[in-house]
Amino acid sequence: MPGEVIAIMTSLSAVMREETARLDSSQRALDLGELAEVKARLAGALEERLARLTRQEPGWATGMGAELRHTFAEALGELRAASMVNAALLERHIELSVDMMAAISAEAKRLTGNRAYGYGASGTLARSDLTTPIAVNGEF
């Protein structure tokens, strides 16, 4: 059973490395959704196998031989390294997307002049910026 866990960790590391490479390339990657689905399935399978292994064989980690323990440690180290790089790159892409949407929204507000003014009870003028809907490819 630890062999299955090692195989899943190796596959998950490979998927994360591929996703990281595609995100880091200058070409547009159209299959990122598929990679994310595979990554989620593998992560779920890994969690399920570890839970089952711990439930069925509570001392499985201490019962591994030296060679299997070394292989397990290598696979775990590779998974950790791949996930750290992948997480950092995904975080950067998300931050860039948020910044880009904020800039587009600000420019749309500026161009449409979508502002409202109202007088308060004390005679002061209050200004509020209304949200301008942004359409991408004709869809909101």
Secondary structure as UniProt FT lines:
FT   HELIX           2..24
FT   TURN            30..31
FT   HELIX           32..56
FT   TURN            58..63
FT   HELIX           66..112
FT   STRAND          115..119
FT   TURN            121..122
FT   STRAND          125..129
FT   TURN            137..138
//
